[in-house]
Every structure is written in structure tokens, then in C-alpha cells.
Amino acid sequence: MALATGGVSVGPPPPFAELIAALPMAVILIAPDDQIAYANSEAERLLNTSERSMLGHRLGAIMKLPDDYLARREGLGFAAFDTRVDTRRGGRVRVDFSEVPLPEHPGWRVVSLHEAAASRRMGQPDRGAARAAVGAAAMLAHEIKNPLSGIRGAAQLLGSAVTGDEADLPDLIIAEVDRIAALIDGMQDFTDTRPRELEPLNIYPLLDHARRVALAGFARGITIEERFDPSLPHVHANRDALLQVLLNLIKNAAEATAKQADRRITLTTAYRHGMAVSAAGGQPRRPLPIELAVIDNGPGAPADIADHLFDPFVSSKPDGQGLGLALVDKLVRDMGGIAQYAREGAPEVTVFRILLPRALS
């Protein structure tokens, strides 16, 4: 049976239209004449508009589209993270907006709207609050490390004087002082607010270097596969920061697969047309088409911390300090990109995805 959208018969929708009705995100089906042919119940809830009132209208008539939607929309699709949506009924919500064509059904497109639960990672953080926190951390680290060195020196002097049951106490004090100092050194990585020098980089030598370092050390005995896009252009990034990000993510993946019988890590690259992220203060959205991903077959993060993995001191490891992924997030943001965590596929795998800008030259 043909669908009538705005008085125009455009033929039946793709056969899986009924399947997307149960998806836990808002999905809208756009017909070849650019009019809405289907909307699931989550779309009705998110936009506070019934499907009946959406049918036959263009998408822009029921919601405010991203400012650069028409300019950047290409045949391969469009995506924008953490964008504000104003509905025609006066509602407002922040969503991750994605539009993709259906290759098997020319002219048909699927729009998905996913409520942005972690907009801090998708967009720009509160720079004022971030500067205050960084300043406090730097001052605290400085003030703590000074007396720590004195405590360590005193414990070393006591080492030769203490005997009997207390003989091991100076060594215990020294070990604990060193542990605290190492934790503070990790915190100090977050206090460096100097802008990083960014340059056009070929990411493949960096990926190869990170892979060889991992296999020679913390990932020894683990299979590391590569699925690369050979035509990927240069990325606009900082060499040292990007290498540190890759090593941190591969190390995290190696630790996550410790209990797997078949430990496997996959490094992937891709070019994502239309991918962009919100910029600060009304500035245009930043394209982030270069995608790097580190994938592992571990169990993933516990559900109660999955939305906070990039926050400092959040870790699922009994002995973890929770600084590795927080540093990854900071370094990626320093380069103008975003870091994401997801569980994807069947069977499910853990995906840490880095999106970065393309070099202009």
C-alpha cells in the first residue's frame, strides 16, 4: 500500500519500518520527497508530537534542524553531537542527531535522535570551572609534594636506627610516600593548560609504534588486529598527545581482557562524513571526521560507572586510580576532539572511539 505524504504517493516504506518501532531511541523515516513517512513512539515522546501530526511534513517543520544541516548534508549522511532541538510546540532537548541514507531503498533516509546523556564529553566543558579546578589541583599537588619529600628523607634516616618488630616500618613509610607521590604526578598531568602544538599527522606510523610498544610489554601474548581505512587523510593533532592516548587505550584494553580465554584487541580507523560536534558560545559546529577506535573483547565497564568512565578517580579495577581514561579525555579535548565509550556488536565488544579534526593541508 502506498503512503500519501502531502498528497504525493511515494510508495511503501522499507519493509523493516515496523521493526524500528521498538527501538529505545527516537527514529523518523524520511521519504524520497523529504517528507516524514514514519515516526516511532520514542520520537513522539521526545518531540512531544504525535506521529499522525508529523506525517506529510518536512523534518524542519516539526523541529529546529542543526544550523549547518543543509550546508553539510551529503549523500553519505549527517551527524551532530549534543545539538539543541527546539520543537514546534516549544519544547527543547539536547540530542545526538544522525541521518543516514538507506542504500537498498534509494531516496529513503533514517533520522535518529538520541538524548545526549553525556554532553560534557560531546561538547565543550565549562572552561571557567575547569580552570578553577586545574588551579586548585596544581596548588594542592605542589603543597603536598614538599612535605612528602621531607617525610621520605626522615624515614630513610630512621631505617638504620630502628630494629626489632618495627624494623620494616621505615620501608613501609617510604613505599606509601612513593605511592602518594606517583598519584600526585598523575594528577599534575591535568594541570598543564598550555595550548598544544597541533600539526598535520599521518596516524599510521603512530598506530604502528603504539602497537609494537604494546606487544613488547603490557600486551605481550595478546592478538592485536588492524582494520584500517587506507585512504584516511592526515589528522590535525599533537604527536606526543595522540601517542599517549593510543597507549593508554591499548593498555586499558589489555587489562580489560585479562580474564578472556581468547584475548583480542582491534585497532580501526575510518572517515566519518558529516560528523561534527557542538562548539562553544554560538560558534559553528566543528567537523570531526577522523575516527580512531580501540576495540577489545573484554566484559566492558560496570553499568553503574559506564557514563562516568572519563571522570577522574572513576575505575572498575580494584587497584585502579581512575586517571588513565580521564587523561585520555583531556588530551583528546586539547586537540579539539572527543572521546567516547560504547558496547557494540553481537557478541558485544568494548569500543573506545576517538574523533579528531582533519588537517586542512
C-alpha positions in Angstrom: 0.0 0.0 0.0 1.4 3.4 -1.0 1.9 6.1 1.6 0.4 9.5 0.9 2.7 12.2 2.2 1.5 15.7 1.5 -0.8 14.4 -1.3 2.1 12.7 -3.1 2.2 8.9 -3.4 5.8 7.8 -2.7 5.3 4.0 -2.5 5.6 1.8 0.5 8.2 2.4 3.2 11.1 -0.1 3.6 9.9 -3.4 4.9 11.7 -3.1 8.3 9.7 0.1 9.3 7.8 -2.0 11.9 11.0 -3.2 13.5 12.2 0.2 14.4 9.0 0.8 16.4 10.5 -0.9 19.4 13.9 0.8 19.3 14.8 2.7 22.5 15.6 5.9 20.6 13.7 8.3 18.5 13.6 7.2 14.9 12.0 9.0 12.0 11.7 7.7 8.4 12.0 10.3 5.6 10.5 9.5 2.2 12.2 10.4 -1.1 10.1 13.6 -1.3 11.7 14.8 2.0 8.5 14.3 4.0 8.1 12.2 7.1 6.6 8.8 6.4 7.0 7.2 9.8 7.9 8.0 13.4 8.2 5.6 16.3 6.8 6.1 19.8 10.2 7.4 21.2 10.1 10.1 18.5 6.6 11.1 19.6 7.7 11.3 23.2 10.9 13.2 22.6 9.3 15.7 20.3 6.0 15.8 22.2 4.2 15.4 18.9 2.1 12.5 17.6 3.1 10.5 14.6 -0.2 11.5 12.9 0.7 15.2 13.1 4.2 14.6 11.7 3.2 12.6 8.6 3.4 14.5 5.4 5.6 17.3 6.9 9.2 18.1 6.3 11.6 17.4 9.3 12.3 21.1 9.6 8.6 21.8 10.2 8.5 19.8 13.4 11.9 20.6 14.9 14.7 23.1 14.5 17.5 21.4 12.5 21.2 22.0 13.3 22.4 25.3 11.8 24.8 23.6 9.4 22.5 20.7 8.4 21.7 21.9 4.9 25.3 23.1 4.2 27.0 19.9 5.3 24.4 17.3 4.5 25.9 14.9 2.0 24.8 11.6 0.3 26.7 9.7 2.9 24.7 11.2 5.8 24.9 13.8 8.5 25.7 13.6 12.3 25.9 16.2 15.0 26.6 15.5 18.7 24.9 17.4 21.6 22.9 19.7 19.4 19.9 21.6 20.7 16.5 20.7 19.3 13.5 23.1 19.6 10.2 21.5 18.8 7.3 23.3 17.2 5.4 23.0 20.5 8.0 25.0 22.4 9.9 22.1 23.9 13.7 21.9 24.0 16.1 19.0 24.3 19.7 18.2 23.6 20.3 15.2 21.3 22.8 13.4 19.2 21.4 13.8 15.7 22.1 11.3 13.0 20.8 10.9 9.4 21.8 8.1 7.1 20.5 7.0 3.7 19.2 3.5 3.0 21.3 2.1 0.2 18.7 -0.6 -0.6 15.9 2.0 -0.8 17.1 5.0 -2.9 15.8 8.3 -1.6 14.8 7.0 1.8 16.6 8.2 4.9 16.5 7.3 8.6 16.9 10.1 11.2 17.7 9.0 14.8 17.7 11.3 17.8 19.4 10.1 21.0 19.2 12.2 24.1 22.7 13.4 24.9 23.3 12.0 28.4 27.0 13.0 28.5 27.1 16.3 26.8 30.2 17.3 28.7 32.3 14.9 26.7 30.5 15.6 23.4 30.8 19.4 23.5 32.8 22.0 25.4 33.2 21.8 29.1 32.6 24.7 31.5 36.0 26.4 30.9 35.7 28.7 34.0 35.0 25.8 36.3 37.8 23.7 34.6 40.4 26.5 35.1 39.4 26.8 38.8 39.7 23.0 39.3 43.0 22.9 37.5 44.5 25.8 39.5 43.4 24.2 42.8 44.9 20.8 41.7 48.2 22.4 40.8 48.4 24.3 44.1 47.4 21.2 46.1 50.0 19.0 44.3 52.7 21.5 45.0 51.9 21.9 48.7 51.6 18.1 49.3 54.8 17.1 47.5 57.0 19.4 49.5 56.3 17.8 52.9 56.3 14.3 51.3 60.0 14.6 50.4 60.8 15.5 54.0 58.8 12.5 55.3 60.6 10.2 52.9 64.0 11.5 53.9 63.2 11.2 57.6 62.1 7.6 57.0 65.3 6.7 55.3 67.3 8.1 58.2 65.3 6.1 60.7 65.8 2.9 58.6 69.3 2.2 60.1 68.2 3.1 63.7 65.0 1.0 64.0 65.4 -2.6 65.0 63.1 -5.5 66.1 59.5 -5.7 65.2 59.5 -2.1 64.0 62.4 -2.6 61.5 60.1 -2.7 58.5 58.1 0.4 59.4 60.5 2.9 57.7 60.3 0.9 54.4 56.5 0.9 54.7 56.5 4.7 55.1 58.8 5.1 52.1 56.6 2.8 50.0 53.5 4.7 50.9 55.1 8.1 50.3 56.2 6.9 46.9 52.7 5.7 46.1 51.2 9.1 47.0 53.9 10.9 45.0 53.1 8.8 42.0 49.4 9.6 42.3 50.1 13.3 42.5 52.4 13.1 39.5 49.4 11.6 37.6 47.1 14.4 38.8 49.7 17.0 37.6 49.1 15.8 34.0 45.7 17.6 34.3 47.2 20.9 35.4 49.0 21.6 32.2 46.8 24.2 30.5 49.3 25.3 27.8 47.9 25.0 24.3 49.3 22.1 22.5 51.1 22.5 19.1 48.9 20.8 16.5 50.2 19.7 13.1 49.1 17.5 10.2 50.0 14.0 11.1 49.9 10.6 9.3 48.4 8.5 12.0 49.6 5.1 10.7 53.2 5.4 11.9 51.8 6.3 15.3 49.5 3.4 15.3 52.3 1.0 14.3 54.6 2.4 17.0 51.9 2.1 19.7 51.1 -1.5 18.6 54.8 -2.5 18.7 55.3 -0.9 22.2 52.2 -2.7 23.5 53.2 -6.1 22.1 56.7 -5.8 23.6 55.3 -5.0 27.0 51.8 -4.9 28.6 50.0 -6.5 25.7 52.5 -9.4 25.2 50.7 -12.5 24.1 47.5 -10.7 23.0 46.3 -10.7 19.4 46.2 -7.1 18.1 44.3 -6.9 14.8 44.2 -3.9 12.4 41.2 -2.7 10.3 42.4 0.5 8.6 40.9 2.8 6.0 44.0 3.2 3.7 42.7 6.4 2.2 42.5 8.3 5.5 43.8 11.9 5.2 46.1 13.5 7.8 44.7 14.3 11.2 45.2 17.7 12.9 46.7 16.6 16.2 49.7 16.7 18.6 52.1 13.7 18.0 53.0 13.1 21.7 49.5 13.6 23.0 48.0 11.2 20.4 50.6 8.6 21.0 49.9 8.8 24.8 46.1 8.4 24.1 46.7 5.3 21.9 49.0 3.7 24.5 46.6 4.4 27.4 43.6 2.9 25.4 45.5 -0.2 24.3 46.8 -0.7 27.9 43.2 -0.3 29.2 42.0 -2.9 26.6 44.8 -5.3 27.6 43.8 -5.1 31.2 40.1 -5.5 30.4 40.8 -8.8 28.6 42.8 -10.3 31.3 40.2 -13.0 32.1 39.3 -13.8 28.5 40.5 -17.1 27.0 41.0 -15.5 23.6 42.3 -12.0 24.3 41.9 -9.8 21.3 42.3 -6.1 20.6 41.4 -4.5 17.3 42.6 -1.1 16.1 40.4 0.6 13.5 40.4 3.8 11.5 37.6 5.4 9.4 36.5 8.6 7.8 33.1 9.7 9.0 31.4 12.1 6.6 29.2 14.7 8.3 30.5 14.0 11.8 30.6 17.2 13.9 30.4 18.4 17.5 29.0 21.5 19.2 31.4 24.3 19.7 31.4 26.9 22.4 29.3 30.1 22.5 27.4 30.1 19.3 30.4 29.2 17.2 29.9 26.9 14.2 29.9 23.2 14.7 33.4 21.5 14.3 33.8 18.7 11.8 35.5 15.7 13.4 35.7 13.1 10.6 38.8 11.2 11.6 37.9 8.2 13.7 40.3 6.0 15.6 39.0 3.1 17.7 40.5 0.6 20.1 38.2 -2.4 20.5 38.5 -5.3 22.9 36.6 -8.4 23.7 36.5 -7.8 27.4 33.3 -7.6 29.6 33.1 -3.8 29.4 32.6 -1.4 32.3 30.0 -2.0 35.0 26.7 -0.3 34.2 26.9 2.0 37.3 30.1 3.7 36.1 29.7 3.4 32.3 28.5 7.0 32.0 31.4 8.3 34.1 34.4 6.5 32.8 36.2 9.7 31.6 35.8 11.3 35.1 38.9 11.4 37.3 39.1 8.7 40.0 36.4 6.5 38.4 37.7 3.0 37.9 36.3 -0.6 37.8 39.8 -2.0 38.7 40.4 -2.9 42.4 43.8 -1.2 42.3 42.9 1.4 39.7 43.4 5.2 40.3 40.9 6.2 37.7 43.2 8.6 35.9 44.0 6.9 32.6 40.8 7.5 30.8 40.4 10.9 32.4 43.8 11.9 30.9 42.7 10.4 27.5 39.6 12.6 27.6 41.7 15.7 28.5 44.3 15.1 25.8 41.7 14.5 23.1 39.8 17.6 24.1 43.1 19.6 24.0 43.4 18.5 20.3 39.8 19.6 19.6 38.3 16.1 19.5 36.0 13.9 21.6 36.4 10.5 23.3 33.5 8.0 23.5 32.9 4.7 25.1 30.3 2.1 23.8 29.4 -1.5 23.9 28.5 -2.6 20.4 28.0 -5.6 18.1 26.9 -9.2 18.6 28.6 -10.6 20.6 29.3 -7.3 22.3 32.7 -5.7 22.4 34.1 -2.6 24.1 34.8 0.3 21.8 36.8 3.4 22.8 36.3 5.8 19.9 38.4 9.0 19.3 37.1 11.6 16.8 39.5 14.3 15.7 39.6 17.1 13.1 41.1 16.6 9.7 44.2 18.6 8.8 43.5 21.4 6.3 46.8 21.0 4.5 
